[in-house]
Amino acid sequence: MRITGPSADGDTDLDAVRLYDPDFYATGEPHAVWAQMRRRGPAHLSTLPDGRYFWSVTRYHDVDNVLRDHTRFTSGRGTLLSVLGGTDPAGGKMMAASDPPVHTALRRPLSRVLSDRALRPHEPRIRAVVQRMLGPLLDGGVWDVAKAAAAFPMAFTGTLMGLPEEDWPRLARLTTSAVAPSDPGYRQTSRHSTLAAAHHDLFAYFSAQVRDRIRHPREDLVGSLVGLELDDRRLRHDEIVYNCYSLLLGANVTTPHAIASTILALIEHPGQWKRLLAEPSLTGSMIEEGLRWSSPASHFLRHAVHDLELHGRRILAGDAVVAWLGSANRDEEVFADPYRFDIARTPNRHVAFGLGPHYCVGAPLARIALRILFDVIVTSVEKFTIAGPIEHLASDFVAGIKSLPLTAQLSAAAARAIDATVTQHGPAS
């Protein structure tokens, strides 16, 4: 997604804005539109050409209320615009598409498995993966950080799920196809066929993984789901598959796009990059600002449980309500000077990982992985330079960059360490 400030033109016809069009997020200016919606239409109705419709909430506190209160806004009919007008078959089966008590029963054991303690033994391996990722920068080479970052979450999620490393590139591409089926780089014959094919391949893959864990039990995330009990019964096969899919999708959506967008922000704000190099202790707060700035998960969908009123608009039971996270993270009522990238911003109550019961269960892992990656980058790279066109992902769900070619000036010590790691382990896949 292109990140711009509010438009000086405050007369945009909000009814004409195609918030449901994935191309709008690749070539349009959604942040400028959201700024106007926060001022002029905080509860806005969008109607598609086929008659389907949804309400948008764009202010921070409204997004908070919609995502936090499952008694008024249910997740059980699906959580993404891609299911608008229908019902998600994973509703009530997948953690992301269920409400308490089902959601709570699924989340509690997964939270224990997805703790920072689970990832800690793998930190040296992940650090080596990051150094291998930086290999193309040696000798003045070009590194496409967006393409490299797309594969990065598999280094920790794939490891914790017990998925074979040779499968990681295919799984990373399939998950992107599932969230950006309209993007020219992923689309097959149509958006629908691309989405259907990606889901078929991912569900078939995890179905085989589940059968393998039943025959040969293993202590990994898939194995944990196989052994998980819900209401005094084991999860059914389809429930396990849906939740495997959800865990992988969640990891591959947030982390890679936060990486590319944060690095681009540091390049576009050289004073902030200079400060970070001088004060590497700010890496943690820089990561939080990068998450706010990029807001990789652009929206979450809910459905009204009963009739209600919001900002003078009547929302009926069953109506779809979209909470725009990227807009909430630029709300002037919550964030001072929200269009300023500030690596030391405090407080920073961003909603990049969602809010309430559905706050991202993998957020601790994502933060650890981002810290490892940026620790390596901050101690290795003295300067980044953009080396080619920037391409944004066409997706109404993921605010992503799919290509960001860079060159870099590396410190001599870092170059030697990267070269040694690449020589020992080979380049990143």
Summary of the structure (lengths in Angstrom):
residues: 429
radius of gyration: 21.2
end to end distance: 25.6
largest distance: 63.5
contacts: 1459
relative contact order: 0.18
helix: 53%
strand: 12%
